[in-house]
Amino acid sequence: MKLLFDQNLSPQLVEHLSDLYPGSEHVYRVGLDRAPDTELWDYARQNGFALVTQDADFSERSYRLGHPPKVIWIRLGNCSTARMESILRSRHPAIASFEHEAAANILTLL
């Protein structure tokens, strides 16, 4: 699964997690760090990414519009990049399953 990391997450996650999530990107690296949510949503949908965010706005959008893109909503509050990496590594099996669940729009990680 390719992940598109929202602006509230570190761009370093792309490299740190490239072994598990090859082809992932960060909104900053694709020039969308200041873009409105609709542009991020469309970019993710058109390019086969799942959106990874700590922002409730994308989960609300997903409830209204469905997928693609799928949304991985991380509800941890502020935490270090190392902690975020650890969570995404440890939850890799759940994220991989989520990719293939046709009816699932949102995966919430606590």
HUZI-V902957 format. One record per pair of residues at least 12 apart in sequence whose ideal C-beta (glycine too) atoms are under 8 Angstrom apart, sorted by the first residue. I is the first residue (numbers start at 1). J is the second residue. Records with the same first field share a line. If there is no record, write none. Layout:
I->J + J
This chain:
1->21 + 50 + 95 + 96 + 98 + 99
2->21 + 22 + 23 + 24 + 25 + 47 + 48 + 49 + 50
3->17 + 21 + 24 + 25 + 49 + 50 + 51 + 52 + 72 + 88
4->24 + 25 + 26 + 27 + 30 + 40 + 43 + 44 + 47 + 49 + 50 + 51 + 52 + 69
5->24 + 25 + 26 + 27 + 52 + 53
6->27 + 40 + 51 + 52 + 53 + 54 + 55 + 58
7->27 + 28 + 33
8->53 + 54 + 55
9->26 + 52 + 53 + 54 + 74 + 84
10->26 + 81 + 84
11->26 + 28 + 29
12->81
13->26 + 81 + 84 + 85 + 88
14->26 + 29
16->81 + 85
17->85 + 88 + 89
20->88 + 89 + 92
21->88
24->49
25->49
27->40
30->43
37->57 + 58 + 61
40->58
41->58 + 61 + 65 + 69
44->68 + 69
45->68 + 69
48->68
49->69
50->69 + 70 + 71 + 72 + 95 + 98 + 99
51->69 + 70 + 71 + 72
52->72 + 74 + 88
53->71 + 72 + 73 + 74
54->73 + 74 + 75 + 76 + 77
55->73
56->73
58->71 + 73
59->71 + 73 + 106 + 108
62->105 + 106
63->105 + 106
66->105
67->104 + 105
70->98 + 99 + 104 + 105 + 106 + 107
71->105 + 106 + 107
72->95 + 98 + 106 + 107 + 109
73->106 + 107 + 108 + 109
74->87 + 109
75->108 + 109 + 110
76->109 + 110
87->109
88->109
91->109
94->107 + 109
95->107
